[in-house]
Amino acid sequence: QVHLVESGGGLVQPGGSLRLSCAASGSIFSLYAMGWYRRAPGKQRDLVATITSGGTTNYADSVKGRFTISRDNAKKTMTLQMNSLKPEDTAVYYCNAKRTNANHETFAYWGQGTQVTVSS
């Protein structure tokens, strides 16, 4: 129901910045809560940041103060501005869209992921 495509990943030096984008199609974007997750090799996929339809945000402690999540419902896009990047931020970053219907049934969709590598 929702097709998500991430972009903006790449190689960056420690302390540098990177901006990830997620483009959505095929649904009513404004009804979905959105989020960024990441998965390092050999690790589970962890939450990075989320943003509700109304714009309420929350962040993992490890990125708080360094990353900023935002969304543009008109453009059906979501971004993750990453500053002061650390090698520990190296991971595949995934865009997520989630909605809950009237029966409190949750539907989640994922993008293909984009690689972020922080290294000197």
C-alpha atoms as an extended CHARMM CRD file, in Angstrom:
* protein
*
       120  EXT
         1         1  GLN       CA              0.0000000000        0.0000000000        0.0000000000  PROA      1               0.0000000000
         2         2  VAL       CA              2.9570000000        2.3060000000        0.6050000000  PROA      2               0.0000000000
         3         3  HSD       CA              6.1240000000        2.3730000000       -1.4490000000  PROA      3               0.0000000000
         4         4  LEU       CA              9.1070000000        3.9600000000        0.2730000000  PROA      4               0.0000000000
         5         5  VAL       CA             12.4180000000        4.8860000000       -1.3050000000  PROA      5               0.0000000000
         6         6  GLU       CA             15.3880000000        6.1630000000        0.6720000000  PROA      6               0.0000000000
         7         7  SER       CA             18.1900000000        8.2640000000       -0.7140000000  PROA      7               0.0000000000
         8         8  GLY       CA             21.1260000000       10.3190000000        0.4880000000  PROA      8               0.0000000000
         9         9  GLY       CA             23.3240000000        7.6770000000        2.0310000000  PROA      9               0.0000000000
        10        10  GLY       CA             27.0330000000        7.5720000000        1.4460000000  PROA      10              0.0000000000
        11        11  LEU       CA             30.4750000000        7.8740000000        2.9570000000  PROA      11              0.0000000000
        12        12  VAL       CA             31.2020000000       10.7160000000        5.3410000000  PROA      12              0.0000000000
        13        13  GLN       CA             34.0200000000       11.5350000000        7.7570000000  PROA      13              0.0000000000
        14        14  PRO       CA             33.4720000000       11.5940000000       11.5150000000  PROA      14              0.0000000000
        15        15  GLY       CA             32.0240000000       14.9150000000       12.5500000000  PROA      15              0.0000000000
        16        16  GLY       CA             30.4790000000       15.4160000000        9.1550000000  PROA      16              0.0000000000
        17        17  SER       CA             26.8620000000       15.7100000000        8.1320000000  PROA      17              0.0000000000
        18        18  LEU       CA             24.5140000000       13.8100000000        5.8920000000  PROA      18              0.0000000000
        19        19  ARG       CA             20.8910000000       14.2380000000        4.9440000000  PROA      19              0.0000000000
        20        20  LEU       CA             18.7040000000       11.2440000000        4.2120000000  PROA      20              0.0000000000
        21        21  SER       CA             15.4140000000       11.4690000000        2.3790000000  PROA      21              0.0000000000
        22        22  CYS       CA             12.4600000000        9.1320000000        2.0720000000  PROA      22              0.0000000000
        23        23  ALA       CA              9.9120000000        9.4980000000       -0.6950000000  PROA      23              0.0000000000
        24        24  ALA       CA              6.5210000000        7.8560000000       -0.3000000000  PROA      24              0.0000000000
        25        25  SER       CA              3.9030000000        6.9290000000       -2.8440000000  PROA      25              0.0000000000
        26        26  GLY       CA              0.7130000000        4.9320000000       -3.0990000000  PROA      26              0.0000000000
        27        27  SER       CA             -1.0680000000        6.0520000000        0.0570000000  PROA      27              0.0000000000
        28        28  ILE       CA             -2.3450000000        8.9660000000        2.0810000000  PROA      28              0.0000000000
        29        29  PHE       CA              0.9580000000       10.0530000000        3.5100000000  PROA      29              0.0000000000
        30        30  SER       CA             -0.4340000000       12.3330000000        6.1940000000  PROA      30              0.0000000000
        31        31  LEU       CA             -2.1620000000        9.4180000000        7.9410000000  PROA      31              0.0000000000
        32        32  TYR       CA              1.0660000000        7.5760000000        8.6370000000  PROA      32              0.0000000000
        33        33  ALA       CA              3.5130000000        7.8700000000       11.4270000000  PROA      33              0.0000000000
        34        34  MET       CA              6.9980000000        7.8540000000        9.9630000000  PROA      34              0.0000000000
        35        35  GLY       CA             10.3700000000        6.8680000000       11.2540000000  PROA      35              0.0000000000
        36        36  TRP       CA             13.9700000000        6.0810000000       10.5700000000  PROA      36              0.0000000000
        37        37  TYR       CA             15.5580000000        2.8510000000       11.7270000000  PROA      37              0.0000000000
        38        38  ARG       CA             19.0310000000        1.5040000000       11.2380000000  PROA      38              0.0000000000
        39        39  ARG       CA             20.7570000000       -1.8510000000       11.2680000000  PROA      39              0.0000000000
        40        40  ALA       CA             24.4580000000       -2.4100000000       11.6530000000  PROA      40              0.0000000000
        41        41  PRO       CA             25.9790000000       -5.7040000000       10.5080000000  PROA      41              0.0000000000
        42        42  GLY       CA             25.1620000000       -8.4770000000       12.9470000000  PROA      42              0.0000000000
        43        43  LYS       CA             22.7320000000       -6.3400000000       14.9130000000  PROA      43              0.0000000000
        44        44  GLN       CA             18.9930000000       -5.9420000000       15.0430000000  PROA      44              0.0000000000
        45        45  ARG       CA             17.2180000000       -3.0310000000       13.4680000000  PROA      45              0.0000000000
        46        46  ASP       CA             16.9850000000       -0.1950000000       15.9700000000  PROA      46              0.0000000000
        47        47  LEU       CA             14.8690000000        2.9050000000       16.1180000000  PROA      47              0.0000000000
        48        48  VAL       CA             16.6240000000        6.1490000000       15.2480000000  PROA      48              0.0000000000
        49        49  ALA       CA             13.8000000000        8.6700000000       15.2170000000  PROA      49              0.0000000000
        50        50  THR       CA             10.0620000000        8.8370000000       14.6680000000  PROA      50              0.0000000000
        51        51  ILE       CA              7.6130000000       11.5430000000       13.7520000000  PROA      51              0.0000000000
        52        52  THR       CA              3.8420000000       11.3810000000       14.0280000000  PROA      52              0.0000000000
        53        53  SER       CA              1.2940000000       12.7340000000       11.6050000000  PROA      53              0.0000000000
        54        54  GLY       CA              1.0620000000       15.8140000000       13.7860000000  PROA      54              0.0000000000
        55        55  GLY       CA              4.8040000000       16.3580000000       13.8440000000  PROA      55              0.0000000000
        56        56  THR       CA              5.6540000000       15.0070000000       17.2850000000  PROA      56              0.0000000000
        57        57  THR       CA              9.1760000000       13.5990000000       17.2870000000  PROA      57              0.0000000000
        58        58  ASN       CA             11.2140000000       11.2810000000       19.4080000000  PROA      58              0.0000000000
        59        59  TYR       CA             14.8030000000       10.1220000000       19.1440000000  PROA      59              0.0000000000
        60        60  ALA       CA             17.0150000000        7.3550000000       20.3110000000  PROA      60              0.0000000000
        61        61  ASP       CA             19.2940000000        8.5470000000       23.0780000000  PROA      61              0.0000000000
        62        62  SER       CA             22.3250000000        7.8150000000       20.9400000000  PROA      62              0.0000000000
        63        63  VAL       CA             21.3390000000       10.3760000000       18.3160000000  PROA      63              0.0000000000
        64        64  LYS       CA             19.5010000000       12.9650000000       20.3810000000  PROA      64              0.0000000000
        65        65  GLY       CA             20.9030000000       16.4180000000       19.7790000000  PROA      65              0.0000000000
        66        66  ARG       CA             22.6690000000       15.3400000000       16.6000000000  PROA      66              0.0000000000
        67        67  PHE       CA             19.8740000000       14.1120000000       14.3220000000  PROA      67              0.0000000000
        68        68  THR       CA             16.6940000000       15.8620000000       13.2740000000  PROA      68              0.0000000000
        69        69  ILE       CA             13.7030000000       14.1520000000       11.7190000000  PROA      69              0.0000000000
        70        70  SER       CA             11.1480000000       16.0820000000        9.7000000000  PROA      70              0.0000000000
        71        71  ARG       CA              8.3570000000       15.4910000000        7.2260000000  PROA      71              0.0000000000
        72        72  ASP       CA              6.5780000000       17.3350000000        4.4620000000  PROA      72              0.0000000000
        73        73  ASN       CA              3.0990000000       15.9340000000        4.0040000000  PROA      73              0.0000000000
        74        74  ALA       CA              2.4810000000       17.9400000000        0.8520000000  PROA      74              0.0000000000
        75        75  LYS       CA              5.5770000000       16.5020000000       -0.8200000000  PROA      75              0.0000000000
        76        76  LYS       CA              5.1080000000       13.0950000000        0.8320000000  PROA      76              0.0000000000
        77        77  THR       CA              8.6810000000       13.0640000000        2.0000000000  PROA      77              0.0000000000
        78        78  MET       CA             10.5640000000       12.5760000000        5.2150000000  PROA      78              0.0000000000
        79        79  THR       CA             14.1170000000       13.5630000000        6.0030000000  PROA      79              0.0000000000
        80        80  LEU       CA             16.7740000000       12.8010000000        8.5590000000  PROA      80              0.0000000000
        81        81  GLN       CA             19.4000000000       15.4750000000        9.0300000000  PROA      81              0.0000000000
        82        82  MET       CA             22.4370000000       13.8720000000       10.6220000000  PROA      82              0.0000000000
        83        83  ASN       CA             25.1280000000       16.0640000000       12.1300000000  PROA      83              0.0000000000
        84        84  SER       CA             28.2500000000       15.3190000000       14.1380000000  PROA      84              0.0000000000
        85        85  LEU       CA             28.3220000000       11.8290000000       12.7120000000  PROA      85              0.0000000000
        86        86  LYS       CA             30.2460000000        9.1260000000       14.5110000000  PROA      86              0.0000000000
        87        87  PRO       CA             31.6150000000        5.7890000000       13.3060000000  PROA      87              0.0000000000
        88        88  GLU       CA             28.9790000000        4.1550000000       15.5070000000  PROA      88              0.0000000000
        89        89  ASP       CA             26.3390000000        5.6380000000       13.2110000000  PROA      89              0.0000000000
        90        90  THR       CA             27.4840000000        3.3830000000       10.3920000000  PROA      90              0.0000000000
        91        91  ALA       CA             24.5210000000        1.2600000000        9.3510000000  PROA      91              0.0000000000
        92        92  VAL       CA             21.8800000000        0.7010000000        6.7500000000  PROA      92              0.0000000000
        93        93  TYR       CA             19.1500000000        3.2420000000        7.3670000000  PROA      93              0.0000000000
        94        94  TYR       CA             15.5410000000        2.3340000000        6.6570000000  PROA      94              0.0000000000
        95        95  CYS       CA             12.4820000000        4.4590000000        6.1630000000  PROA      95              0.0000000000
        96        96  ASN       CA              9.3460000000        3.2280000000        7.9160000000  PROA      96              0.0000000000
        97        97  ALA       CA              5.6890000000        4.1290000000        7.5810000000  PROA      97              0.0000000000
        98        98  LYS       CA              3.0900000000        2.9230000000       10.0410000000  PROA      98              0.0000000000
        99        99  ARG       CA             -0.6240000000        3.3420000000       10.5080000000  PROA      99              0.0000000000
       100       100  THR       CA             -3.2460000000        1.9160000000       12.7980000000  PROA      100             0.0000000000
       101       101  ASN       CA             -6.8130000000        1.3490000000       11.6450000000  PROA      101             0.0000000000
       102       102  ALA       CA            -10.0730000000        1.5760000000       13.5800000000  PROA      102             0.0000000000
       103       103  ASN       CA             -9.6110000000       -1.9680000000       14.8760000000  PROA      103             0.0000000000
       104       104  HSD       CA             -6.2200000000       -0.9800000000       16.2640000000  PROA      104             0.0000000000
       105       105  GLU       CA             -4.5280000000       -3.1430000000       13.6720000000  PROA      105             0.0000000000
       106       106  THR       CA             -1.0940000000       -1.8430000000       12.7390000000  PROA      106             0.0000000000
       107       107  PHE       CA              0.3920000000       -1.8810000000        9.2490000000  PROA      107             0.0000000000
       108       108  ALA       CA              4.0630000000       -1.1790000000        8.6840000000  PROA      108             0.0000000000
       109       109  TYR       CA              6.0180000000       -0.6120000000        5.4900000000  PROA      109             0.0000000000
       110       110  TRP       CA              9.7340000000       -0.3980000000        4.8540000000  PROA      110             0.0000000000
       111       111  GLY       CA             12.0190000000        1.0670000000        2.2740000000  PROA      111             0.0000000000
       112       112  GLN       CA             14.9480000000       -0.7940000000        0.7610000000  PROA      112             0.0000000000
       113       113  GLY       CA             17.5110000000        0.9440000000        2.9360000000  PROA      113             0.0000000000
       114       114  THR       CA             20.4220000000        3.2420000000        2.2520000000  PROA      114             0.0000000000
       115       115  GLN       CA             23.9770000000        2.7080000000        3.4510000000  PROA      115             0.0000000000
       116       116  VAL       CA             25.6000000000        5.2800000000        5.7030000000  PROA      116             0.0000000000
       117       117  THR       CA             29.2900000000        4.8240000000        6.4120000000  PROA      117             0.0000000000
       118       118  VAL       CA             31.1250000000        7.1170000000        8.8120000000  PROA      118             0.0000000000
       119       119  SER       CA             34.8490000000        6.6350000000        8.5030000000  PROA      119             0.0000000000
       120       120  SER       CA             38.0350000000        8.6070000000        8.1280000000  PROA      120             0.0000000000
